[in-house]
């Protein structure tokens, strides 16, 4: 049965959130209490077809049903997600412009040091939705059946191996940087404006190798259009159990989770943050939604805004040394 957030419960949630914050008065208080009274724009910093876009469309369609208001997807790809992040950072904190972002959010502070906004000050964490493995894939024309074969090809190629990614700072990029660091092979990074375009070019044979979200990639592996060699998490993924982990393939300590979360502009009224978090928690608790996430190779999660804030800090600390060692930049 679908979980519904009824209007009475939503008013209780928003009221409870308001008690914890500085009082809102006048029109601002009434606007917060009425949220959402018109369509909400959900900015996804990647083009259609990638992992965040695929899951985001499912997730926010369910949220539209739960809250009785439209959540409109606005894809703003490019620059590793910073174009979209800049829009949200400067948006009015009224709950009508929100950001559904991924792992790049925790890497971009180091890749783009001259941005016009501050990741620590200009965003309000709201909800951690999921974690997901990535999968090392190659085009069938590549003479590699294992991760060890890719390493051997790399060591034998003085010009290096071409790897696609969904953009600078994305977990696909960071995954290949970790792979480069641990194997010592030369990699030519070819960033795209999202996972969909990158994956399309690997399938077409224009670029031979990439780390891709396990969800969109699994079907292509099943069809023989790409070959899956290793997953980037600590244990095998249920939807594609025949593919070993990178650790099983010989790279001890290799792990690179992707994740997706929702953040809003800083100073979002606590009542709106509480209502949005409660609605998202309810949607993700629905068995049908959880099953959909799992089929896409994603681990559904749930968090408070405070828990997401702590998680983001930990992720920033995790990736900072990888980026520094790689000498990666926005170029």
C-alpha positions in Angstrom: 0.0 0.0 0.0 1.3 3.5 -0.8 2.3 5.6 2.1 0.5 8.9 2.1 1.5 12.0 4.0 -1.9 13.5 4.9 -2.4 17.2 5.3 -3.0 16.9 9.1 0.2 15.0 9.7 2.1 17.4 7.5 0.9 20.4 9.5 2.1 18.6 12.7 5.5 18.0 11.2 6.0 21.5 10.0 4.8 22.9 13.3 7.2 20.7 15.2 10.1 21.8 13.0 9.2 25.4 13.6 9.4 25.0 17.4 13.1 24.0 17.0 14.0 27.1 15.0 13.9 30.8 15.5 10.2 31.8 15.1 9.1 32.7 11.6 6.7 35.6 11.4 4.3 37.3 9.0 4.2 36.2 5.4 7.3 34.0 5.7 5.7 31.9 8.5 2.5 31.5 6.5 4.4 30.5 3.3 6.4 27.9 5.2 3.3 26.5 6.9 1.6 26.2 3.5 4.5 24.4 1.7 4.2 23.1 -0.9 1.5 25.3 -2.4 2.9 25.3 -6.0 5.3 23.2 -8.0 8.8 22.5 -6.7 11.8 22.6 -9.0 14.2 19.7 -8.4 17.6 20.5 -10.0 19.7 17.4 -11.0 23.2 18.4 -11.9 23.5 15.7 -14.7 21.9 15.1 -18.0 19.0 12.6 -18.5 19.9 9.0 -18.6 22.5 8.8 -15.7 22.0 7.2 -12.3 21.0 10.2 -10.4 18.5 11.3 -13.1 17.0 7.8 -13.4 16.5 7.4 -9.7 15.5 11.0 -9.1 12.6 10.8 -11.6 11.2 7.7 -9.8 11.8 9.2 -6.3 10.2 12.6 -7.0 7.2 11.2 -8.9 6.4 9.3 -5.7 6.9 12.4 -3.7 4.5 14.3 -5.9 1.9 11.6 -5.2 2.6 11.8 -1.4 2.4 15.6 -1.1 -0.1 16.3 -3.8 2.1 18.8 -5.6 4.3 18.5 -8.7 8.1 18.1 -8.3 9.5 19.2 -11.7 12.9 17.7 -12.7 15.3 20.3 -14.2 18.5 18.7 -15.6 21.5 21.1 -15.4 24.6 19.1 -16.4 28.1 20.3 -16.8 31.2 21.3 -14.8 31.0 18.3 -12.5 27.7 19.5 -11.1 28.8 23.0 -10.1 26.5 24.7 -12.6 23.5 23.3 -11.0 24.9 23.6 -7.5 25.5 27.4 -8.1 21.9 27.8 -9.1 20.6 26.2 -5.9 23.2 27.9 -3.6 21.9 31.3 -4.7 18.2 30.4 -4.9 15.6 31.6 -2.5 15.5 29.3 0.6 11.7 28.8 0.3 11.6 25.1 -0.5 10.7 25.6 -4.1 14.2 25.0 -5.5 16.1 21.9 -4.2 19.1 19.9 -5.4 19.2 16.1 -5.9 23.0 15.6 -6.0 25.5 12.8 -5.9 29.1 12.1 -4.8 30.6 15.0 -6.8 29.2 17.3 -4.1 31.9 16.1 -1.7 34.7 16.3 -4.2 34.0 19.6 -6.0 35.4 21.8 -3.2 38.8 20.6 -4.1 38.4 20.4 -7.8 36.8 23.9 -8.2 38.5 26.1 -5.6 37.3 29.4 -7.2 33.5 28.9 -7.1 31.2 31.7 -6.3 29.6 29.7 -3.4 30.6 27.8 -0.4 29.7 24.1 0.1 29.8 24.5 3.9 27.8 27.6 4.2 25.4 27.8 1.2 23.5 24.5 1.5 21.1 22.9 4.0 21.4 19.1 4.0 18.0 17.4 4.0 18.0 13.7 3.2 20.4 10.9 2.3 18.6 8.7 -0.1 20.9 5.9 -1.3 24.3 4.5 -1.8 25.3 2.6 -5.0 28.2 0.6 -6.3 30.0 1.4 -9.5 31.1 -1.2 -12.0 34.3 -1.3 -14.1 33.1 -2.0 -17.6 34.8 -2.4 -21.0 33.6 -2.5 -24.5 33.5 -6.0 -25.9 36.2 -5.1 -28.4 38.7 -4.7 -25.5 40.8 -7.8 -24.9 40.2 -7.9 -21.2 38.1 -10.4 -19.3 39.3 -9.5 -15.8 40.5 -6.5 -13.8 44.0 -8.0 -14.0 43.7 -8.0 -17.8 42.9 -4.2 -17.8 45.9 -3.6 -15.6 48.1 -5.6 -17.9 46.8 -3.7 -20.9 47.6 -0.5 -19.1 51.1 -1.4 -18.3 51.7 -2.4 -21.9 50.3 0.8 -23.3 52.8 3.7 -23.1 50.1 6.2 -24.2 47.8 4.9 -21.5 44.2 3.7 -21.5 41.2 6.0 -22.3 38.6 6.0 -19.5 35.3 7.9 -19.8 33.6 9.3 -16.7 30.4 11.2 -16.0 32.4 14.4 -15.2 35.2 15.8 -13.1 34.7 15.1 -9.4 32.0 12.5 -9.9 32.5 9.1 -8.2 33.2 7.6 -11.6 36.1 10.0 -12.0 37.3 9.4 -8.4 37.0 5.6 -9.0 39.4 5.8 -11.9 41.8 8.1 -10.0 41.9 5.5 -7.2 42.4 2.8 -9.8 45.2 4.8 -11.3 46.9 5.4 -7.9 46.7 1.7 -6.9 47.8 0.2 -10.2 50.3 2.7 -11.4 49.0 2.6 -15.0 48.6 5.6 -17.2 44.9 6.7 -17.6 43.6 9.3 -20.0 40.5 10.7 -18.4 37.7 11.7 -20.7 35.0 13.6 -18.8 31.5 13.9 -20.1 28.5 16.0 -19.0 26.9 13.1 -17.2 26.8 9.3 -16.9 24.3 8.8 -19.7 26.5 10.4 -22.5 29.6 8.7 -21.1 27.9 5.3 -21.1 26.5 5.8 -24.5 30.0 6.4 -26.0 31.4 3.3 -24.2 28.5 1.2 -25.6 29.2 2.6 -29.1 32.9 1.8 -28.7 34.1 5.4 -28.9 35.8 5.1 -25.5 36.8 1.6 -24.3 36.5 1.7 -20.5 34.7 3.4 -17.6 33.4 3.0 -14.1 29.6 3.3 -14.4 26.6 3.2 -11.9 25.7 -0.5 -11.5 22.0 0.2 -12.1 22.1 1.5 -15.7 25.1 -0.7 -16.5 23.7 -4.1 -15.4 21.3 -4.5 -18.2 24.0 -3.7 -20.8 26.2 -6.3 -19.2 23.4 -8.9 -19.4 22.8 -8.0 -23.1 26.6 -8.4 -23.9 26.9 -4.8 -25.0 29.6 -4.2 -22.4 31.6 -6.5 -20.2 31.5 -6.1 -16.4 34.8 -6.8 -14.6 34.6 -5.5 -11.0 32.3 -3.7 -8.5 33.6 -0.9 -6.4 32.1 -1.8 -3.0 33.0 -4.3 -0.3 30.7 -7.1 -1.2 29.2 -8.4 -4.4 26.0 -6.7 -5.7 22.8 -8.8 -5.5 21.6 -7.8 -9.0 24.9 -8.9 -10.6 26.5 -11.4 -8.2 28.7 -13.0 -10.8 30.9 -9.9 -11.0 33.7 -9.9 -8.3 34.5 -6.9 -6.1 37.7 -4.9 -6.9 39.2 -6.4 -3.7 38.5 -9.9 -4.9 40.1 -9.0 -8.2 43.3 -8.2 -6.4 43.1 -4.5 -5.3 43.1 -4.7 -1.5 41.4 -1.7 0.1 39.7 -0.5 -3.0 36.2 0.9 -2.3 34.3 3.8 -3.9 30.7 4.2 -3.0 28.5 6.5 -4.9 25.6 8.2 -3.1 22.6 10.4 -3.7 21.1 13.0 -1.4 18.9 16.0 -1.3 20.0 19.5 -0.2 18.4 22.9 -0.3 19.7 26.5 -0.1 21.0 27.5 3.3 18.5 29.1 5.7 15.7 26.8 4.5 13.0 27.2 7.2 13.3 24.2 9.6 9.6 23.5 9.2 10.0 22.9 5.5 13.2 20.8 6.0 11.3 18.7 8.5 8.2 18.3 6.2 10.4 17.4 3.2 12.5 15.0 5.2 9.4 13.3 6.7 7.8 12.9 3.2 11.0 11.5 1.7 11.4 9.0 4.6 7.8 7.9 4.0 8.2 7.5 0.3 11.4 5.5 0.7 9.7 3.2 3.3 7.2 2.0 0.7 8.1 -1.6 -0.3 7.6 -0.8 -4.0 10.0 2.1 -3.9 12.7 0.2 -2.0 12.3 -2.7 -4.4 12.8 -0.3 -7.3 16.0 1.0 -5.7 17.3 -2.5 -5.1 16.6 -3.5 -8.7 18.8 -0.6 -9.8 21.6 -1.8 -7.6 21.1 0.9 -5.0 21.0 0.5 -1.3 18.0 2.7 -0.1 18.9 4.7 3.0 17.2 7.3 5.2 18.6 10.1 7.4 17.9 13.2 9.4 19.3 16.5 8.1 21.9 16.3 10.9 23.0 12.8 9.9 23.4 13.8 6.2 25.5 16.8 7.3 27.9 14.4 9.2 28.0 12.0 6.3 28.9 14.8 3.9 31.8 16.0 6.1 33.1 12.4 6.3 32.9 12.0 2.5 34.8 15.3 2.0 37.6 14.0 4.3 37.7 10.7 2.4 38.1 12.1 -1.1 40.4 15.0 -0.3 43.6 13.0 -0.2 42.6 11.0 -3.4 42.1 14.2 -5.3 45.3 15.7 -4.0 47.4 12.6 -4.8 45.9 12.5 -8.3 46.5 16.2 -8.9 43.0 16.4 -10.3 41.5 19.7 -11.3 38.4 21.0 -13.0 40.3 21.0 -16.4 
